[in-house]
Structures are given as C-alpha cells and as structure tokens.
Amino acid sequence: MGNKPVKIGLIGTGMVAQVMHLPHLSELPELFEIAALCDLSPGTVQAVAARYGVRHTFSDHREMLDRADLDAVMVLTRDHAQPATDALRAGKHIFIEKPMCNNLDEADEILDAQAQSGCIAQLGHHKIYDPGYVAGRERIRQMQSPHLIRLYDIIGPNDFFLEHYDIVRVDDVDAAEKDRMQQLHQDSLQRAIGAQPEAVMRAYGKMLGLSIHDVYILDGAFGLPERVVSTEIWDGGGAFASILAYPDNLRCLLDTAAVMDLRLFDERMTVYAPDSIVSIVFPSPFLKNAATVVEEWSMDGKHFRESTTTASYEEAFKLELIHFHDCIVNGKTPRTPASGGRAQIALLIDMIKAYRA
C-alpha cells in the first residue's frame, strides 16, 4: 500500500457512521480515503455520500465488495456477521462495530473467514483505546489482592444525547426487506439462547448492544471470569445483574438498567482492595472529547487521600481508527481482535444460562 491512504468502504451509514466514524475518517485523509458507501436506504446513503464527497454508493454490500476498489471495510449495520464474513471472503480487512455477532455459529464463520483470508479483523470497542481507561487499567493492575469489582451501566435513551447532531434518516427501505431483516435478526438471537420469553430475549439484545462494552473492559483489565455465579433479569428485560467469579477470591457485580425518561449516562467500574479503591468513570460516547476520569482512594499514613486523574481529551473513536490503519499497514494484531470476540459472546450467553438455571 506504500504511503497511499487505505481505501475504505462503509457498510451501513446510520447513526454511528454519521456521528462517529465518518467525521473522524474525514479528519484523517493521510490515513484513509472514503472510497464507497453502502446502505439499504438509497436516500440515506446518497445524502451521506453528498455530504462527504463520496462518489460510489451501493444498496447491496455484496455489489460494493465486487465493484468498488477497496482495501478495507467497516461493518456498521445492526447485524454484523454476514457483511463481515462476506468482506473477509472478498479479501478485505475489516473493522466490525460491536457486537461482533449475535451467536457462536456466526463468530465461528467470521473467524474461519479471517483465517482463510489472512486479513486484519478489528472489533469496534472504542473504550479499550480510551486514554482514561488505559490509565485506570494500569492503576488497577498495581492493586494488591482486589476482592470486589462493581461495574454498572445505567443509561437513558441515546436520542437525548443525539439532538445536537445533524443525522440523515430517510425511511425508504422496502417494507418486505425490513421484515426479512427483522426475522433474520430474531433468528440469530434464538440461535444463541434458544426460544425464550420476551423479557429474556430483550435482556440478551441489551447485553449485545450495551453490556458487551462492560464485558470487554472487564476482560481488558482482569481477563475472563471463571464462571457466572448467577443472573437476575427484571423490569421486562430492561434491567439485569450478574455475579461473575474470578480467581483469587475476586468477584464482580455487573448490573445494567435503563432510565427511559432521563438524559443520563452513568457507567463506572470500581475495584476494591484492602488498602485502595480505583474507579474509572466513563462519559457518554456521544459527547465527543469528553474525558474518561480515574478516581482513587487510599491512605497516606493516617490521612485518607482522594485523587482524580484526567489522562487526556483525545477521542477514543478516532484513536481506534488510527490503530486500525497501523494494523493494516504494518501487519500488527489489533488490540481488540475478532479472535477475542467469540469469548465475549459466549460470556453473555452464559449470563442468560445462569438466569434460566
């Protein structure tokens, strides 16, 4: 590829593409050329292409993979498995927004396609690239004998945080195609956890969309738990909590809930050890350049010490794109590889199994 920008195509031009990835790609012209866009909505993809000066647009990702001159593809649709697998089979490096997929069969298909292609496959877990998270993780790793992790994710509707963005939404997708895609989505969830009551299906969907972030930041700091001790689901699937068991007498309380009438984003991971506490406080991802803050409590002799660290105002969504480019050009392994994504999905499924048990 030399010094030329990576030619990249986007499958899906909805909210996350418009709010996060396209603005940052356009700020990195020395790294990326936005070569093609694809979306099921012709009106949306054409409007977005006009905004960013992209000449080539498609409504079928397979056609884009066949016809467009691309080095890499970003998969930004609701369900990621089929476009990601098709892109790898077409020999394209891929960036897959979270979650990687909905079930383990899809995970295996993606990983098989990657193994055969030899291409880079990076997962879109921006928090791992957040300088505040990196700083907090380093402090956590220095703690002696932590015994409790409390990680909660309590949020209101995303729309409350999106009002200041000019997002194009054209409702022109064929009704039959919408129905077909919805049925495929439901089928893929059932392949993961079987046919379940509506509340359990709703909880699993929320785990895929929200808790997958928490699972990944846990994995980044502590690795995977040995087992899921228990799970509770209530409020029609809108709230759930799990206890996760780690080695050395360490436990994690992981809970998630929605507050539907509040503009709130409240996500925090706090780790307790006998002589110290470290907490990583995450802002809404839709408040660009908002800092992830690290809070610490410890004793200084007879004095109780509190401190707050703001590591950086760099935007994690932009940093993960820079890392993706580095992996493609220099053959590095991503910090969030697809190879690790299967275990994350398996943990979510185990959380559901613990509730059913």
Secondary structure as UniProt FT lines:
FT   TURN            2..3
FT   STRAND          6..11
FT   HELIX           15..16
FT   HELIX           17..21
FT   HELIX           22..26
FT   TURN            29..31
FT   STRAND          32..38
FT   HELIX           42..52
FT   STRAND          56..58
FT   HELIX           61..67
FT   STRAND          72..75
FT   HELIX           81..89
FT   TURN            90..91
FT   STRAND          93..97
FT   HELIX           104..117
FT   STRAND          121..124
FT   HELIX           126..129
FT   HELIX           131..141
FT   STRAND          148..155
FT   HELIX           159..162
FT   TURN            163..164
FT   HELIX           175..193
FT   HELIX           198..206
FT   HELIX           207..211
FT   HELIX           212..222
FT   STRAND          227..234
FT   HELIX           235..237
FT   STRAND          239..246
FT   TURN            247..249
FT   STRAND          250..258
FT   TURN            260..261
FT   STRAND          265..273
FT   TURN            274..275
FT   STRAND          276..282
FT   TURN            285..286
FT   TURN            288..289
FT   STRAND          293..300
FT   TURN            301..302
FT   STRAND          303..310
FT   HELIX           316..330
FT   HELIX           338..356
//
